[in-house]
Amino acid sequence: MTLQTWQRWQADVEREGMRFAAAPEYHVFPTRERPLTPYQAVERATRETVQLVRDVLPEAVVADILTLAPALAGELEGVPVATVIPHVDPRMPPGSAPYSCGARLPRTRVGRALWRGADPLLRHGLELGRSQLNETRRRLGLPPLERVHGGISAQLALVATFPQLEYPRAWPASTHVVGPLMWEPPAPDVELPPGDDPLLLIAPSTSQDPGQALLRAALEGLAGLPVRVLASANRPVAAVAVPPNARLEEWVSYGRTMAACELVVCQGGHGTVARALASGCGVVIVPAAGDMNENAARADWAGVGVRLPGRFLGPRGLALAVGRALARPGLRAGARALQAWAARHEGAARAADLVEAFAAGAPLERQPQ
C-alpha cells in the first residue's frame, strides 16, 4: 500500500508500515507571489501524480474528498477510484439547510419548504463548481461530468462518520457510512488533574484559533466550577493563567485521555468530535470554520452535544454551555450509545473490506447499521 500525503507525515506513514509518496504542495491562497488558484493547483498536482500511479500500478485509488489530484490521475490511468469523506456527507437530503451553515434538519413541513426555497441558489453554486471542475478535466483530457459533487466517486464513497449523525435519506448504492476513521500521532502520557470531580478535556482547533480564544475562555470560565480541566494547547504553551482545578499541556493523546473524561470542549473538527463520541464523551462545540458548524448542528440534533455560537465565546458563555451539558444526563447516555456502536462497528476494518472488494471488482454489500 502506498500513501501519498505531505512530507511532514512521512515518518508517521512509514511507522504504520506503508510506503510513503510525497504529495505535491502548492500555495493556493494569496500569501506568496503568483499563487495558484485551487483548480490550477489541482491540474498541476494531477499531472505530477500520474507518474506515481504508473509506478505503483494500483488496483484502486482511494482519495480524500478534497484531494482531487489522485482521483483524476487514477481516472487518467484507467484505475477505479473511490472517495473517502472524512466527515458527514455534504450531499444534503431534499428540504435541508445548505451544508455547513449550521442549521439543523427542519422538523416541520413549513421548515422544509422554506429551505427548498434556497435550492436554486445552492444549485447555482454546485453547477458553478461542476463547470470549474469540468474545465480542469478538459485541460487534462478527461470527459465532462453531468452530475454535481464531481469530487465524490460514483463508484465507491466511504463516509467516515457515525450513521447517527447523518440525516435520514435514501443513500446511493455506491455510498457506505462506515463509521469514524481515527488515527493520531504518538504523544506522551500526561498526568490528570487530581480529584473526583468530572473531568473535562479542552481540545482547541490546531488551525482555526491562533489566538487560543477557546483555551483562554475555558481556563477562566471553568475555574470556579466543580470540575477538573485538562487543556491541550496543541502548540507550544502560551502565557496563560492556569487555575488550581486545571492542567495545561502542549499536546494530549485524545485516544488515551478521552476515555476518562465526562465532556470534551472543542471547536468541532470532525476528528475531535468523532473521537470524543467514540470514547463516550458528550461534546460542547464552539464552531470556527469549515465543516465545524455542520458538526455542531449534527451533535445537537443527535442529542450528544451542546453548541455555543462563536459570538458568545467568553468565560461566562462557555461556563454556561458546559453547565448545560453536564446537567443533561441524556447527553452522556447518547454519547455512550455511540461508543457502544463504535465498539461493534470498526470503521477502519469496514472501510478496508470495501476497498479490497472494490479493487477486486467484487460486489459491495451494504452492512446493517
C-alpha positions as CSV (number, residue, x, y, z in Angstrom):
1,M,0.0,0.0,0.0
2,T,1.2,3.5,-0.9
3,L,0.0,6.6,0.9
4,Q,0.6,9.9,-0.8
5,T,0.5,12.9,1.6
6,W,2.5,15.9,2.7
7,Q,6.2,15.5,3.6
8,R,5.6,16.3,7.2
9,W,3.7,13.0,7.7
10,Q,6.4,10.7,6.2
11,A,7.7,9.3,9.5
12,D,4.2,8.5,10.6
13,V,3.2,6.8,7.4
14,E,6.3,4.6,7.4
15,R,5.8,3.9,11.1
16,E,2.5,2.3,10.2
17,G,4.2,0.1,7.6
18,M,3.1,1.8,4.4
19,R,5.1,3.2,1.6
20,F,5.3,7.0,1.6
21,A,4.9,9.1,-1.5
22,A,5.2,12.9,-1.3
23,A,2.2,14.8,-2.5
24,P,2.7,18.0,-4.5
25,E,2.3,21.0,-2.2
26,Y,1.3,24.3,-3.7
27,H,0.2,27.7,-2.3
28,V,-3.4,28.4,-3.4
29,F,-4.0,31.5,-1.2
30,P,-2.6,35.0,-1.8
31,T,0.2,34.6,0.7
32,R,3.0,34.2,-1.8
33,E,4.0,35.7,-5.1
34,R,1.9,34.3,-8.0
35,P,-0.2,31.9,-6.0
36,L,-2.2,29.3,-7.9
37,T,-6.0,29.1,-8.0
38,P,-7.4,25.9,-6.4
39,Y,-8.1,24.3,-9.8
40,Q,-4.7,25.4,-11.2
41,A,-3.1,23.5,-8.3
42,V,-5.3,20.5,-8.9
43,E,-4.3,20.4,-12.6
44,R,-0.6,20.7,-11.8
45,A,-0.8,18.1,-9.0
46,T,-2.7,15.7,-11.2
47,R,0.0,15.8,-13.9
48,E,2.6,15.1,-11.3
49,T,0.6,12.3,-9.6
50,V,0.0,10.4,-12.9
51,Q,3.6,9.2,-12.8
52,L,3.1,7.8,-9.3
53,V,0.0,5.9,-10.4
54,R,2.0,4.5,-13.3
55,D,4.9,3.4,-11.0
56,V,2.6,1.8,-8.3
57,L,0.2,0.1,-10.7
58,P,-2.6,0.0,-8.1
59,E,-5.8,-1.9,-8.4
60,A,-7.7,1.1,-6.9
61,V,-7.0,4.7,-5.9
62,V,-8.7,6.0,-2.7
63,A,-8.7,9.8,-2.4
64,D,-9.9,12.2,0.2
65,I,-12.9,14.3,-1.0
66,L,-10.8,17.4,-1.0
67,T,-7.8,15.8,-2.7
68,L,-8.8,15.7,-6.4
69,A,-5.4,15.1,-8.0
70,P,-5.0,11.4,-7.1
71,A,-8.6,10.7,-8.2
72,L,-8.1,12.5,-11.5
73,A,-4.7,10.8,-12.0
74,G,-6.3,7.4,-11.3
75,E,-9.1,8.1,-13.8
76,L,-6.5,9.2,-16.5
77,E,-4.7,5.8,-16.0
78,G,-8.0,3.8,-16.1
79,V,-7.8,2.8,-12.4
80,P,-11.0,2.5,-10.3
81,V,-11.4,5.5,-7.9
82,A,-13.0,5.6,-4.5
83,T,-13.6,8.6,-2.3
84,V,-13.2,9.0,1.5
85,I,-15.5,11.6,3.0
86,P,-13.8,12.2,6.4
87,H,-16.9,13.8,8.0
88,V,-20.7,13.8,7.4
89,D,-21.8,13.6,3.8
90,P,-22.0,17.1,2.2
91,R,-24.7,16.0,-0.2
92,M,-27.7,17.2,1.8
93,P,-31.2,15.5,1.5
94,P,-34.0,17.5,0.0
95,G,-35.5,20.1,2.3
96,S,-32.3,20.5,4.3
97,A,-30.3,23.6,5.0
98,P,-27.2,24.1,3.0
99,Y,-24.2,22.1,4.2
100,S,-22.0,23.8,6.9
101,C,-24.4,26.7,7.5
102,G,-25.0,25.3,11.0
103,A,-28.8,24.9,10.7
104,R,-30.4,21.7,12.0
105,L,-32.7,19.5,10.0
106,P,-36.1,21.2,9.8
107,R,-38.8,19.5,11.9
108,T,-41.9,20.7,10.1
109,R,-43.3,20.9,6.5
110,V,-43.0,24.6,6.6
111,G,-39.4,24.5,7.6
112,R,-38.6,22.1,4.7
113,A,-40.5,24.3,2.3
114,L,-38.5,27.4,3.4
115,W,-35.2,25.6,2.8
116,R,-36.4,24.3,-0.6
117,G,-36.7,28.0,-1.5
118,A,-32.9,28.2,-1.2
119,D,-32.4,25.3,-3.6
120,P,-31.9,27.4,-6.7
121,L,-29.1,29.4,-5.1
122,L,-27.5,26.2,-3.8
123,R,-27.9,24.6,-7.2
124,H,-26.2,27.5,-8.8
125,G,-23.2,27.1,-6.6
126,L,-23.0,23.4,-7.3
127,E,-23.2,24.0,-11.0
128,L,-20.5,26.6,-10.9
129,G,-18.3,24.1,-9.1
130,R,-19.1,21.5,-11.8
131,S,-18.2,23.9,-14.5
132,Q,-14.8,24.7,-12.9
133,L,-14.1,21.0,-12.4
134,N,-15.1,20.2,-16.0
135,E,-12.8,22.9,-17.3
136,T,-9.9,21.3,-15.4
137,R,-11.0,17.8,-16.7
138,R,-11.0,19.2,-20.2
139,R,-7.4,20.5,-19.9
140,L,-6.4,17.1,-18.6
141,G,-8.1,15.3,-21.4
142,L,-11.0,13.8,-19.4
143,P,-14.7,14.0,-20.4
144,P,-17.0,16.3,-18.6
145,L,-19.3,15.2,-15.8
146,E,-23.1,15.7,-15.9
147,R,-23.5,15.4,-12.1
148,V,-22.6,17.8,-9.4
149,H,-20.4,16.8,-6.5
150,G,-17.9,15.6,-9.0
151,G,-15.3,15.2,-6.4
152,I,-17.2,12.2,-4.9
153,S,-16.7,8.9,-6.7
154,A,-19.8,7.4,-8.3
155,Q,-18.2,4.0,-7.8
156,L,-17.5,4.0,-4.1
157,A,-17.8,6.7,-1.4
158,L,-16.8,5.9,2.2
159,V,-18.5,8.3,4.7
160,A,-16.3,8.2,7.8
161,T,-18.8,9.2,10.4
162,F,-21.4,7.8,12.7
163,P,-24.7,6.9,10.9
164,Q,-26.4,8.5,14.0
165,L,-25.0,11.9,12.8
166,E,-26.4,11.5,9.3
167,Y,-29.9,12.9,8.5
168,P,-32.3,10.3,7.1
169,R,-32.1,9.9,3.4
170,A,-32.1,7.4,0.5
171,W,-28.4,6.6,0.1
172,P,-26.9,6.0,-3.3
173,A,-25.9,2.4,-3.8
174,S,-22.2,3.4,-4.0
175,T,-22.2,5.2,-0.7
176,H,-21.4,3.5,2.6
177,V,-21.4,5.1,6.0
178,V,-18.6,3.1,7.6
179,G,-18.1,4.8,10.9
180,P,-15.2,7.1,12.0
181,L,-11.7,6.5,10.7
182,M,-9.5,7.6,13.5
183,W,-5.7,8.0,13.9
184,E,-3.4,10.2,15.9
185,P,0.3,10.7,16.1
186,P,2.3,9.4,19.1
187,A,2.1,11.5,22.2
188,P,3.4,11.0,25.7
189,D,1.0,10.3,28.6
190,V,0.0,13.2,30.8
191,E,-0.9,13.5,34.4
192,L,-4.6,14.1,35.0
193,P,-5.8,16.8,37.4
194,P,-6.3,15.3,40.9
195,G,-9.7,14.8,42.5
196,D,-13.0,13.1,41.8
197,D,-14.9,15.9,40.0
198,P,-16.0,15.4,36.4
199,L,-13.0,15.6,34.1
200,L,-13.3,17.9,31.0
201,L,-10.9,18.0,28.1
202,I,-10.3,21.3,26.3
203,A,-9.3,20.4,22.7
204,P,-8.9,23.5,20.6
205,S,-8.6,23.5,16.8
206,T,-5.0,23.2,15.6
207,S,-5.7,25.6,12.7
208,Q,-8.6,27.8,13.4
209,D,-7.8,29.5,16.7
210,P,-4.4,31.1,16.5
211,G,-5.2,33.4,19.4
212,Q,-6.3,30.5,21.6
213,A,-9.5,32.2,22.5
214,L,-11.3,28.9,23.3
215,L,-8.4,27.8,25.6
216,R,-8.3,31.1,27.5
217,A,-12.1,31.3,27.9
218,A,-12.2,27.7,29.2
219,L,-9.5,28.1,31.7
220,E,-11.0,31.3,33.1
221,G,-14.7,30.3,32.9
222,L,-14.3,26.9,34.4
223,A,-12.1,27.9,37.2
224,G,-15.0,28.3,39.6
225,L,-16.9,25.2,38.7
226,P,-16.7,21.8,40.4
227,V,-14.9,20.2,37.5
228,R,-11.3,19.1,36.7
229,V,-9.9,20.6,33.5
230,L,-7.3,19.0,31.2
231,A,-6.4,21.5,28.5
232,S,-4.4,20.8,25.4
233,A,-2.8,23.8,23.7
234,N,-2.0,21.8,20.5
235,R,1.0,24.1,20.1
236,P,3.8,25.4,22.4
237,V,2.1,26.5,25.6
238,A,1.3,30.2,25.7
239,A,1.4,32.5,28.8
240,V,-2.0,31.6,30.1
241,A,-3.2,31.7,33.7
242,V,-3.9,28.1,34.8
243,P,-6.4,27.8,37.7
244,P,-5.9,25.2,40.5
245,N,-8.5,22.8,39.0
246,A,-6.8,22.6,35.7
247,R,-3.7,21.3,33.9
248,L,-2.4,22.7,30.7
249,E,-0.3,20.5,28.3
250,E,1.3,21.2,25.0
251,W,0.0,18.0,23.4
252,V,-2.5,15.4,24.7
253,S,-3.3,12.0,23.3
254,Y,-7.1,12.1,22.7
255,G,-7.3,8.4,22.3
256,R,-5.8,7.7,25.8
257,T,-7.4,10.6,27.7
258,M,-10.9,11.0,26.4
259,A,-12.0,7.7,27.9
260,A,-11.5,9.2,31.4
261,C,-13.5,12.4,30.5
262,E,-17.1,13.3,31.0
263,L,-17.1,16.1,28.4
264,V,-14.9,17.4,25.6
265,V,-14.9,21.1,24.8
266,C,-13.8,21.8,21.2
267,Q,-14.3,23.8,18.1
268,G,-16.0,21.0,16.1
269,G,-13.4,19.4,13.8
270,H,-14.9,16.1,12.9
271,G,-11.9,14.1,14.0
272,T,-12.1,15.5,17.6
273,V,-15.9,15.1,17.7
274,A,-15.8,11.5,16.4
275,R,-13.0,10.6,18.9
276,A,-15.0,12.1,21.8
277,L,-18.2,10.3,20.9
278,A,-16.4,7.0,20.3
279,S,-15.0,7.5,23.8
280,G,-18.4,8.0,25.3
281,C,-18.0,11.8,25.9
282,G,-20.5,14.4,25.2
283,V,-19.3,17.5,23.4
284,V,-19.5,21.2,23.8
285,I,-18.7,22.8,20.4
286,V,-17.8,26.4,19.6
287,P,-17.6,26.1,15.8
288,A,-15.0,28.2,14.0
289,A,-15.0,27.4,10.3
290,G,-15.3,24.8,7.5
291,D,-17.4,21.8,8.5
292,M,-17.4,22.7,12.2
293,N,-20.8,24.4,12.1
294,E,-22.3,21.3,10.5
295,N,-20.7,19.0,13.0
296,A,-22.1,21.2,15.8
297,A,-25.6,21.0,14.3
298,R,-25.4,17.3,13.9
299,A,-24.2,16.7,17.5
300,D,-27.0,19.0,18.8
301,W,-29.6,17.2,16.6
302,A,-28.4,13.7,17.7
303,G,-28.6,14.8,21.4
304,V,-24.9,14.3,22.1
305,G,-23.7,17.8,22.2
306,V,-24.3,21.5,23.1
307,R,-23.2,24.2,20.7
308,L,-22.1,27.7,21.6
309,P,-22.0,30.2,18.7
310,G,-18.6,31.8,18.4
311,R,-20.1,35.3,19.1
312,F,-20.9,34.1,22.7
313,L,-17.5,32.6,23.3
314,G,-16.1,34.0,26.6
315,P,-15.6,32.8,30.1
316,R,-19.2,33.2,31.1
317,G,-20.7,31.9,27.9
318,L,-18.5,28.8,27.9
319,A,-19.2,28.1,31.6
320,L,-23.0,28.2,30.9
321,A,-22.7,25.9,27.9
322,V,-20.6,23.4,30.0
323,G,-23.1,23.6,32.9
324,R,-25.9,22.9,30.5
325,A,-24.2,19.9,29.0
326,L,-23.3,18.4,32.4
327,A,-26.9,18.9,33.6
328,R,-28.3,16.8,30.7
329,P,-28.0,13.1,31.6
330,G,-29.3,12.2,28.2
331,L,-26.3,13.8,26.5
332,R,-23.8,11.4,28.2
333,A,-26.2,8.5,27.6
334,G,-26.4,9.3,23.9
335,A,-22.6,9.5,23.7
336,R,-22.2,6.1,25.4
337,A,-24.6,4.6,22.9
338,L,-22.4,5.8,20.1
339,Q,-19.4,4.4,22.0
340,A,-21.1,1.1,22.1
341,W,-21.9,1.3,18.4
342,A,-18.3,2.1,17.6
343,A,-17.2,-0.9,19.6
344,R,-19.4,-3.2,17.4
345,H,-18.6,-1.5,14.1
346,E,-14.9,-0.9,13.5
347,G,-14.8,1.8,10.8
348,A,-11.3,1.1,9.6
349,A,-12.0,-2.6,9.1
350,R,-15.2,-2.0,7.3
351,A,-13.6,0.6,5.0
352,A,-10.7,-1.8,4.3
353,D,-13.1,-4.6,3.4
354,L,-15.0,-2.4,1.0
355,V,-11.8,-1.1,-0.6
356,E,-10.4,-4.6,-1.1
357,A,-13.7,-5.8,-2.6
358,F,-13.8,-2.7,-4.8
359,A,-10.2,-3.3,-6.0
360,A,-11.0,-6.9,-6.8
361,G,-14.2,-6.0,-8.7
362,A,-16.4,-7.9,-6.2
363,P,-19.9,-6.8,-5.2
364,L,-20.1,-4.2,-2.4
365,E,-22.6,-5.3,0.2
366,R,-24.3,-2.8,2.5
367,Q,-23.8,-3.5,6.2
368,P,-26.7,-3.2,8.6
369,Q,-26.3,-0.3,11.0
